[in-house]
Amino acid sequence: MKSFRHLAPLLVAVAVLLGLFRLWVPRFLSPENLLDLAQQIAVNAILASGMTLVILIGGIDLSVGAVVALVGTVTVALLPECGWAAALLGGLAVAAAFGAMNGVCAAKTRMPPFIITLATMLMARGVALRFNEGRPLAVPDSERLFLALGNARLFGVLPVPVLLMAAAMGVMAVLLHRTRFGQHLYAIGGNREAARFTGIRIARNEIVVYVLCAALAGLAGVIHASQLYSAEPASGQGFELNAIAAVVVGGTSFTGGIGTMPGTLIGAVIIGILDKGLNQAGVHFSLQYIVKGLVILAAVYLDVRRRK
């Protein structure tokens, strides 16, 4: 369950991709470009860490991209009135409310998570577009601490979003791999009925998982709004697909019960390298979608072979 043997092929894939793009884009491995790559990966890695928990128990959350937009919009709207700390808490509270809605519906009804989170995705997107009639909300220049969340560099080198990503993924890794809560998630994903008979509180764990996933989406939304210097109600489209791709490429099984947080981090790195490398190489965006789709298919195929 906690074996990390599958990480070796992923690390080899990272090395191969870096080598290929170094040949294709001569400045790809420059320190500044790699730091910029890490900063871009941060948002998707945070989203993917929450998505890992959801997929691990056999669920799915399609609402995280819309939650990114909604939390960013709510937080920036509250900044002039409440200050950055209260605005941040308000945005995360909104995210947690959507996560609780997803979790309660998934745990207490027979509705499939795909339909539940598709509905909350539309709801979150609609609420975000109600702010300022769908127009962007600029972050005031005076909110330097808020802007630092997405743009500052510690000691002028390490991007703050990367530090926030490391903290978030570190906490999730400890929860998943070093606590009874994590053991219960593996048990639920492996065999839900067996987990029920052993006394695991499936409903409670499921609700907590969806709340954590939404809260992490909220954190990603705050960072994304800070990076853009504004809240874009239409932003975050496709973010859920990138997060799912990172989770699947990282070795988490769609059927549940198999997956690791380090694998998800490497999966996010692979998706980030593909996105940035293909962009800098001038590959048309349509071909980028095709490449990413082929990578996901290959990852799922390998998962099926491994389970056999």
Buried (B, 14 or more C-beta within 10 A) or exposed (E): EEEEEBBEEBEEBBEEBBEBBBEBBEEBEEEEBBBEBBBBBBBBBBBBBBBBBBBBBBBBBBBBBBBBBBBBBBBBBBBEEBEBEEBBEBBBEBBBEBBBBBBBBBBEEEEEBEEBBBBBBEBBBEBBBEBBEEEBBEBEEEBEEBBBBBBBBEEEEBBBBBBBBBEBBEBBBEBBBEEEEBBBBBBBBBEBEEBBEEEBBBBEBBBBBBBBBBBBBBBBBBBBBBBBBBBBBEBBEEBBBBBBBBBBBBBBBBEBBBBBBBBBBBBBBBBBBBBBBBEBEEBEEEEBEEBBEEBBEEBBEBBEEEEE
